[in-house]
């Protein structure tokens, strides 16, 4: 998961939107449904363009193996923090 974010997230965008230098965090939460698809994406980011970029990257995540409980596929809520530094 971390490699997918590092390869696909455009960290240069954070420099372009005019954020002050420092460390920032984007909080992403989504549900992996019974079929392994990413659904119900919620993102909290310090800028709208970063939110749009995060949504693009999360939607590119390949299909998961669904979670199981008592041998039945179930939905699983997943939280993915993305931390980056602006110089």
DADA-V840255 format. One record per backbone hydrogen bond with DSSP energy under -1.0 kcal/mol. CO is the residue of the C=O (numbers start at 1). NH is the residue of the N-H. Records with the same first field share a line. If there is no record, write none. Layout:
BEGIN
CO = NH + NH
END
This chain:
BEGIN
1 = 5
2 = 6
3 = 7
4 = 8
5 = 9
9 = 11
10 = 13
12 = 16
13 = 17
22 = 86
24 = 84
26 = 82
27 = 44
28 = 80
29 = 42
30 = 78
31 = 39
32 = 76
33 = 36
36 = 64
37 = 33
39 = 31
42 = 29
44 = 27
47 = 51
48 = 52
49 = 53
50 = 54
51 = 55
52 = 56
53 = 57
54 = 58
55 = 59
58 = 61
67 = 74
69 = 72
72 = 69
76 = 32
78 = 30
80 = 28
82 = 26
84 = 24
86 = 22
END
